[in-house]
Amino acid sequence: MITLGPMRIAMAQISTGTDPVSNLGLVESAAADAAAEGAELVVFPEATMCRFGVPLGPVAQPLDGPWASEVSAIAVRQGLSIVAGMFTPDDDRVRNTLLIAQPDGTRSSYDKIHLYDAFGFTESRTVAPGTEPVTFAIGGVTVGVATCYDIRFPALFTELALRGAQLIVVPASWGAGPGKVHQWQVLATARALDSTAFVAAVGQAVPTDPASRGSSAPTGTGHSQLTDPFGTVVAAYDDDVHVGVHDVDPAVVEKARATLAVLDNLRPIPRAATPMPN
């Protein structure tokens, strides 16, 4: 592993509405603030394009559509990388997609693998799952991506680390409920330890729109968190809108992987011959 200097990232805990064009204004503002503080990457929540709780089919656009194109233009104007949640078309459903927009104008994406069929919500009814883990590079730093419910599945984070990820970003629109914030915080810390990587878990803020608050959909609980590879919480937000800038040092990843060595010590575990009954 090549030891590099710290990379500055921004976590944009925003609260989006149902109008994709208006939400672009939130992206522009937060990206400008992040760039002014020297950030090389700004991470926005899941569903930045449009919050959950409304039909997503009419909202979805392809990666070369107007919404993603404008986010890409913002990345170019501000000279940083942007990760933001959007929805893309897929036959009779949509994909829950993370747009990865680079300052050179290139863009790529990740489709959420683990769908939120839990706590009384059935994301798979309207969303098709992705299949492939994704990493990308900012300078010499490899960044992995995951989305919201993915954070409950440690194997994905281990795989991203094995693919070289030193930072894993997790945009989310976490569902509210008893104990849910605590679960989010514990999971973010555990996944950093599993992967011996920094984990930037960036959620939607608690919505202020009364219609959002009354929705049964996962519309956000705030509490974004940056955790280092030793499980130390570097930054923890409350539930309000907040854009913070933080340094991520790849040398800490190198030290953790030499000290904890969970990736080197990993051994394959046979799977059960028959699936566990529901």
N, C-alpha and C positions, 0 to 999 in steps of 0.2 A: 504494500500500500504506500502510495506517495503521500508524504506529510505536507499539507498545505496550510496556509494561514486561515484565520477564521473567515467564514462567510456570513454576511449580514442578511437576515431574513425578516420579513414582516408578517405578522398574523393579523388578518383583517376580520375581526368579529363584527359582522354587520347584520342587519335584519332586512331581508329583501321582501318585496311585495309581489304582486301578480303581473306587473307590467315589465317585460324584459327591457324595454327602452329606458324606463326610469331606473331600473337596476344598473344599467350601464353607467349612469351618472355616479352611483355609489362606487363602482369599480374605478372609474376615472379619478374620483376624489381620493380614495384610499391609496391608489397606486401613486398618485402625485405626492401624497404625504410620505409614503414609504421611500420613494426615490429621493426626496429631499433629505432624508436621513441616511442615505447611502445604501439602501437595501438592494440586493441583487435578485431577490425573489420575494414576491408577495403571494401569500396563500389566502384564498377566499373560501367560504363555506361551500358545502354541497348546496344545490338548488339556488345558486347565486342568480341564475337566469330568471327563475320564477320559483316562489315558495311552493311547498307542498300544500295540498288541500283543495286544489282546483284541477280540472282535467288537463293532463299534460300533453295529450296528442296534438291539440291545436297550437301548443307553444313550441314543440320540438322543431329544431332546425338542424341541417347538416353542418359538418365542421367547416364547410366553405360558405355557409350562409351568412346573413348580415350580422347576427349577434356575435358569433365567433370571430368574424372578420373585424368587427369593431374592437373586441377585446384584444385581438392581435395588434391592431393599430395603436391601442393604448400602450401595450408592451413596448412597441417600437418607439413611440413618442417619449415614454418615460425611461427607456433604456434599462429595463429589467424583465425578468421572467414572471409570468402570472400563471397560477393554477386556480381555476374557478369551476364550480359545478354548473352544468347545463344539461339539457335533454336533447337527444338526437333521435331521428326516426328509425323504426325497425318494424317493418311489416305492420301488424295490427297492434303492436305495443311500441314503447319507446325504450331507449337506453338511458340509464343514469350515468352520464358521462362527465369525466373531468377533462376540461380543455387545458392543454399545456401550451402556452403561447410564449415564444422566445423573442428577445429583443432584436434578433436578425430577421424577424418576420415569419419564421418557420413555426409550425404548430403540429402537435400530436395529441393523443388522447388516451384515456383509460376508461373502460366500461366496468362499472361496479360488478364484482363477481358474486358476492353474498348479498342476497336481497332480503329486505326487512320483512319477513313473514313471522312476526313475533309481536307480543304485547297487544294482540287484537288488530294489528295492521297487516295487510297483505300486499306488499309492494309488487310481488310477482304477477299480480292480476293485470297490472298495466305496464310493467317494466320487464324487459328481457335481460337475462344475466349476461355479463361478460365472461370471458374464459381465460384471459392471458394477463399475468402480472406485467407491470410496466415500470421501467426506470428511464430517467433521462439525465443529462449532464449539464451542470452549470460550471464552466471552467473545468477544473479537475475534480469536482465533487459530484458523486453519483446520488441522485435523489430518487427514491421510490415513492409510489403513490398508492393510497387506499382510500376507501370512502365509507364513512360512518359505520354501518353494521359490520363491515369488514374487520373492524377493530376487535371483534369478539373471536377472531379466528387466527391464532398465533402462527399457524403454518404459513400463511401468506406473508407475514412479516419476516419469518425466517427465510423464506424463499427470496424475498427482496434483498435481504442482507447477503445471502449467498450469491446474488447477482451483483453485489458490490455496493448496495445502498448504504450510505453513511448518514443520511437524513431521510426519514420517511414522513411524508406529509399526509394528513388525514382530514380532508374537508368533511364536515358533517352538518346535518340538521337533526340533532338528537331529539328523541321523543321525551316529553316530560312525563313525570310520574314518581311515585314513592321510590326513593333509593336510586333513581336513574342518574342523577348528577354524580353521586358517589361511585356508581359503577363506571361511568365514563372516566372519572379521574383514576380509578384503580386500573382500568384497562389500558389507558394511555401509558401509565407507568410500567405495567407488566409487559406491554409490547416493546417498549424501549429496552427492557432487560432481555427479552427473548431475542431481539435482533442485535443487541449491543450497538444500537444506532440512536441518534437523536430522533425523537418523535414530536412533530408539531401537529397537534390535534386542534383543528380550528373549527369551531361551531358557529351556527347562527346564534345571534343574541336573542334573548327573550323578546318576542314580538310585541310591539306597542299597538299595532292595529287590532281593534276589538274583534274583527272577523277572524284574524289569525289566532287570537287567544281562544276563541270558541271552537276552533277546529280540532277534530280528533287526530289529524295528521301530525307527523313529527315536524314541528315548526321551529324548534330550537330552544335550548336551555342555557346558552352561553357557556362560560367556564372553559374557554380555550386554554390549552396547557402545552408548554414546551418542557420536555423531559430529556435529560441527558442519558448516555448509554449505561450509566451506573444506577439509574433509577431516581436521580435527584431532580426534583421539580425546579426548573430554572425560572419559569414564569407561569403564573396562574391568574386568569382574569376572573372578574365577577360575571354577572349575567347581562350587563349593559353593552351597548355598542362601544367598541374599543379597537384601535389600531396601534399595535406595539411593534417595536423593532428590537431584534435580539441577535447576538452573535453565536454562531454555531462553529465549533472548532473541530476539524477533522482529527487533530492530534488526540483529542479525548476519545474518539472512536477507536483509533489505533491502540491506545492504552487499554481501553476496556476489552478489546478483542484479544489482547495479549494476556490480560489479567483474568478475566472471566472465562474466556475460551469456549463459550457454549457452542459456537459454530464449528470449531475444530473438534469438539467432543461429541458432536451430533452423530447419532446412529439411527439407521432405519428401524422403525417399529412395524411389525407385521399388523395388517389390518384384520379386523374380525372377519371370519368366514361368512357370517350372515349379519345383515344390518341390525342395529338395535331397534326393537319395536317402538312405535310411537306411543 
